[in-house]
Amino acid sequence: MDIHSFPGERSPGIVAPFRYDVVNDRWHWSDALYELHGYVPREIPPTTSALMHHKHPDDRDRAAGVFSAVVRDGGTYSCYHRIVRRNKKVLSVVSVGTSLLDPDGRTVEIQGYYIDLTQARRDETQADVEVALARKAAAGPVIEQAKGMLMLAGGCTADEAFERLRLCSQLANRKVADIAQMLVESPGRSAADGTTGILEWLARAGEDAATGPVSV
């Protein structure tokens, strides 16, 4: 296996959109989000407690804290964690989202995706990629988080988001994982930036990285 295509360059599994009306505490789950958790669409009411029930016990508090923070403070978030499906199967996912604010700066809605990374993580356990695992264990989720941010910002597909990261990587002569890490960890990546802000940052990061260290 080519470790340079492991695992973030692959298309993810299920990409499941959601929308949360903060003011009325009302969720809209896509059919894919129901399926991700092991249900047929609209089999159960879409609620916060239902989502939290399916978080892996070791990840539940952290995931809840990340979501509570974006409800309280606004901005864009990403959270890599595990969920437990209805059939008890454990999946590795990343949840990414962005907030919509009212004129007073209060969060009124959160829109985002859950992205299934289970197959990518499973591939990491194969014996023939033990060396790659040491180098790439964290890279895959980071790349998927960066792709999710770009999907939200640009309204593009997962493959198109990765292509933007790849082109930036070529321009900067840096690994895709490095560019993704810079985007995920960069300050100020919030809903206020909008599409232009995130995509301009990505282009600027490539140009800066081509001439020297990037300040993030």
C-alpha positions in Angstrom: 0.0 0.0 0.0 1.2 3.5 -0.9 1.4 5.3 2.4 1.0 8.7 0.7 -2.6 7.8 -0.2 -3.3 6.5 3.3 -6.1 7.1 4.4 -7.3 10.7 3.9 -7.0 10.7 0.1 -9.8 8.1 -0.1 -13.5 9.0 -0.4 -15.0 8.8 3.1 -17.9 6.4 3.9 -21.3 7.9 4.7 -21.5 11.7 4.6 -24.5 12.6 6.7 -25.8 16.2 6.8 -27.7 17.6 9.8 -29.2 20.9 10.9 -29.9 22.0 14.5 -32.4 24.8 15.3 -30.8 26.1 18.5 -33.7 28.4 19.5 -36.3 25.7 19.3 -34.1 22.8 20.2 -35.1 21.0 17.0 -33.0 18.7 14.9 -33.2 17.8 11.3 -31.4 14.5 10.6 -30.8 13.5 7.0 -31.7 10.0 6.0 -27.9 9.2 5.9 -27.6 10.3 9.6 -30.4 7.9 10.6 -28.6 5.1 8.7 -25.3 6.0 10.2 -26.7 5.3 13.6 -28.5 2.1 12.5 -32.1 3.4 12.0 -34.4 3.7 9.1 -35.2 7.4 8.4 -37.5 8.9 11.0 -37.7 5.7 13.0 -36.9 7.7 16.2 -37.3 11.4 17.1 -34.1 13.3 16.2 -32.9 14.7 19.5 -29.8 15.8 21.3 -30.2 13.0 23.8 -30.5 10.4 21.0 -27.2 11.6 19.5 -25.5 11.6 22.9 -26.8 8.1 23.7 -25.0 6.8 20.6 -21.6 8.4 21.5 -19.0 6.0 22.6 -18.9 6.2 26.5 -15.2 7.2 26.4 -15.9 10.0 23.9 -19.3 11.2 25.0 -18.2 14.0 27.4 -15.7 15.4 25.0 -18.1 15.4 22.0 -20.8 17.0 24.1 -18.3 19.7 25.3 -17.3 20.6 21.7 -20.9 20.9 20.6 -21.9 22.9 23.7 -19.0 25.3 23.0 -20.1 26.0 19.4 -23.7 26.6 20.6 -22.4 29.0 23.2 -19.7 30.8 21.3 -20.5 30.3 17.6 -17.9 29.5 15.0 -16.9 26.4 13.2 -16.1 23.1 14.9 -14.8 19.6 14.1 -14.8 16.6 16.4 -13.3 13.2 15.8 -15.0 10.6 17.9 -16.6 7.2 18.0 -20.3 6.3 17.9 -22.1 3.1 18.8 -24.7 2.0 16.3 -28.0 0.4 17.2 -26.5 -3.0 16.6 -23.6 -2.2 18.9 -21.1 -1.8 16.1 -18.5 1.0 16.8 -17.9 3.5 14.1 -15.2 6.2 13.8 -16.6 9.5 12.7 -15.8 13.1 12.4 -18.5 15.7 13.0 -18.0 19.1 11.4 -20.3 22.1 11.6 -20.7 25.8 11.4 -23.0 28.2 13.3 -25.5 30.8 12.0 -25.8 33.9 14.1 -28.6 36.4 14.7 -27.9 40.1 14.5 -26.9 40.1 18.2 -24.3 37.5 17.7 -26.2 34.6 19.3 -26.1 31.1 17.7 -29.5 30.3 16.2 -28.7 27.3 14.0 -25.9 24.8 13.4 -25.4 23.1 10.1 -22.9 20.3 9.4 -22.0 16.8 8.5 -21.1 13.5 10.1 -18.4 11.7 8.0 -17.8 8.0 8.5 -14.1 7.2 8.8 -14.4 3.6 9.9 -13.0 2.0 6.8 -10.0 4.4 6.8 -9.3 3.5 10.4 -9.7 -0.2 9.7 -7.2 0.0 6.9 -4.7 1.4 9.3 -4.7 -1.9 11.3 -3.6 -4.0 8.4 -0.2 -5.7 9.0 1.3 -4.3 5.8 0.9 -0.7 6.9 2.4 -0.9 10.4 5.1 1.6 9.5 2.5 3.9 7.9 0.3 3.6 11.0 3.0 5.2 13.1 3.4 8.1 10.7 -0.2 8.5 9.6 -2.5 7.5 12.5 -3.4 11.1 13.2 -3.2 12.4 9.6 -6.3 10.7 8.2 -8.8 12.3 10.7 -7.1 15.7 10.3 -7.3 15.5 6.6 -11.0 14.6 6.8 -11.6 17.4 9.3 -10.0 19.9 6.9 -12.0 18.4 4.0 -15.2 18.9 6.1 -14.4 22.5 6.7 -13.9 23.1 3.0 -17.1 21.2 2.2 -19.0 23.6 4.5 -17.2 26.7 3.3 -17.3 26.0 -0.4 -20.4 23.8 -0.8 -18.2 21.2 -2.6 -17.9 17.5 -2.5 -15.4 15.5 -0.4 -13.3 14.8 -3.6 -13.4 18.4 -4.6 -12.3 19.5 -1.1 -9.4 17.1 -1.2 -8.4 18.3 -4.6 -8.1 21.8 -3.2 -5.8 20.5 -0.4 -3.8 18.6 -2.9 -3.2 21.6 -5.2 -2.2 23.7 -2.2 0.2 20.8 -1.2 1.8 20.8 -4.6 2.2 24.6 -4.7 3.8 24.6 -1.2 5.8 21.4 -1.7 4.4 20.2 1.6 2.5 17.1 2.5 -1.3 17.2 2.3 -1.5 16.3 6.0 0.7 19.3 6.8 -1.6 21.7 4.9 -4.7 20.1 6.6 -3.1 20.4 10.0 -2.4 24.1 9.4 -6.0 24.7 8.4 -7.6 22.8 11.3 -5.3 24.4 13.9 -5.3 27.9 12.4 -6.9 30.6 14.7 -10.0 32.5 13.5 -11.5 29.7 11.4 -15.1 30.5 12.2 -18.4 31.0 10.5 -17.6 34.7 10.3 -14.9 33.9 7.8 -17.3 32.4 5.3 -16.4 30.7 2.1 -14.0 33.4 1.0 -12.1 33.5 4.2 -11.3 29.8 4.4 -10.5 29.4 0.7 -8.4 32.5 0.6 -6.5 31.3 3.7 -5.9 28.0 2.0 -4.4 29.7 -1.1 -2.4 32.0 1.1 -1.0 29.1 3.1 0.2 27.5 -0.1 1.9 30.6 -1.2 3.5 31.3 2.1 4.6 27.7 2.6 6.3 27.8 -0.8 8.6 30.6 0.4 9.1 29.6 4.0 7.5 28.7 7.3 3.8 29.6 7.7 2.7 31.4 10.8 -0.5 29.8 12.0 
